[in-house]
Amino acid sequence: MPSFSIEKDEEVEFFRAKFAGSQADRAIKAEAEANKIAEQMKNSKGAS
């Protein structure tokens, strides 16, 4: 079994986007995304 695999271009782009920037940048982006989802959930609860 080889230690390395050949990745498809799409997979490489996905990981490049996912892990781009510094760890601090990713933490800020993740927090913003979590806040956005929380806001959507809050708004959808009020609508029903």
ChimeraX commands (.cxc) that place a marker at each C-alpha (Angstrom):
marker #1 position 0.00,0.00,0.00 radius 0.5
marker #1 position 1.56,3.33,-1.00 radius 0.5
marker #1 position 2.12,6.01,1.61 radius 0.5
marker #1 position 1.01,8.74,-0.77 radius 0.5
marker #1 position -1.99,8.96,-3.04 radius 0.5
marker #1 position -2.52,11.03,-6.14 radius 0.5
marker #1 position -5.22,13.59,-5.44 radius 0.5
marker #1 position -7.66,14.83,-8.01 radius 0.5
marker #1 position -7.50,18.52,-8.89 radius 0.5
marker #1 position -10.92,19.10,-7.30 radius 0.5
marker #1 position -9.76,17.57,-4.01 radius 0.5
marker #1 position -6.58,19.64,-4.05 radius 0.5
marker #1 position -8.58,22.84,-4.59 radius 0.5
marker #1 position -10.98,21.89,-1.78 radius 0.5
marker #1 position -8.18,21.35,0.72 radius 0.5
marker #1 position -6.28,24.41,-0.50 radius 0.5
marker #1 position -9.37,26.56,0.16 radius 0.5
marker #1 position -10.14,24.82,3.46 radius 0.5
marker #1 position -6.64,25.22,4.89 radius 0.5
marker #1 position -5.71,28.56,3.30 radius 0.5
marker #1 position -4.43,31.37,5.51 radius 0.5
marker #1 position -3.24,31.21,9.07 radius 0.5
marker #1 position -4.87,29.32,11.91 radius 0.5
marker #1 position -6.16,32.63,13.27 radius 0.5
marker #1 position -7.78,33.43,9.91 radius 0.5
marker #1 position -9.53,30.04,9.89 radius 0.5
marker #1 position -10.75,30.55,13.48 radius 0.5
marker #1 position -12.27,33.93,12.57 radius 0.5
marker #1 position -13.91,32.46,9.48 radius 0.5
marker #1 position -15.31,29.51,11.47 radius 0.5
marker #1 position -16.69,31.81,14.16 radius 0.5
marker #1 position -18.36,34.03,11.54 radius 0.5
marker #1 position -19.90,30.97,9.89 radius 0.5
marker #1 position -21.17,29.68,13.26 radius 0.5
marker #1 position -22.72,33.07,14.04 radius 0.5
marker #1 position -24.40,33.14,10.63 radius 0.5
marker #1 position -25.90,29.68,11.17 radius 0.5
marker #1 position -27.05,30.61,14.68 radius 0.5
marker #1 position -28.73,33.74,13.33 radius 0.5
marker #1 position -30.49,31.72,10.62 radius 0.5
marker #1 position -31.73,29.22,13.19 radius 0.5
marker #1 position -32.94,32.00,15.47 radius 0.5
marker #1 position -34.80,33.63,12.58 radius 0.5
marker #1 position -36.36,30.37,11.40 radius 0.5
marker #1 position -37.64,29.56,14.92 radius 0.5
marker #1 position -39.34,32.94,15.14 radius 0.5
marker #1 position -41.01,32.46,11.75 radius 0.5
marker #1 position -42.73,29.18,12.61 radius 0.5
marker link #1:1,2 radius 0.2
marker link #1:2,3 radius 0.2
marker link #1:3,4 radius 0.2
marker link #1:4,5 radius 0.2
marker link #1:5,6 radius 0.2
marker link #1:6,7 radius 0.2
marker link #1:7,8 radius 0.2
marker link #1:8,9 radius 0.2
marker link #1:9,10 radius 0.2
marker link #1:10,11 radius 0.2
marker link #1:11,12 radius 0.2
marker link #1:12,13 radius 0.2
marker link #1:13,14 radius 0.2
marker link #1:14,15 radius 0.2
marker link #1:15,16 radius 0.2
marker link #1:16,17 radius 0.2
marker link #1:17,18 radius 0.2
marker link #1:18,19 radius 0.2
marker link #1:19,20 radius 0.2
marker link #1:20,21 radius 0.2
marker link #1:21,22 radius 0.2
marker link #1:22,23 radius 0.2
marker link #1:23,24 radius 0.2
marker link #1:24,25 radius 0.2
marker link #1:25,26 radius 0.2
marker link #1:26,27 radius 0.2
marker link #1:27,28 radius 0.2
marker link #1:28,29 radius 0.2
marker link #1:29,30 radius 0.2
marker link #1:30,31 radius 0.2
marker link #1:31,32 radius 0.2
marker link #1:32,33 radius 0.2
marker link #1:33,34 radius 0.2
marker link #1:34,35 radius 0.2
marker link #1:35,36 radius 0.2
marker link #1:36,37 radius 0.2
marker link #1:37,38 radius 0.2
marker link #1:38,39 radius 0.2
marker link #1:39,40 radius 0.2
marker link #1:40,41 radius 0.2
marker link #1:41,42 radius 0.2
marker link #1:42,43 radius 0.2
marker link #1:43,44 radius 0.2
marker link #1:44,45 radius 0.2
marker link #1:45,46 radius 0.2
marker link #1:46,47 radius 0.2
marker link #1:47,48 radius 0.2
view
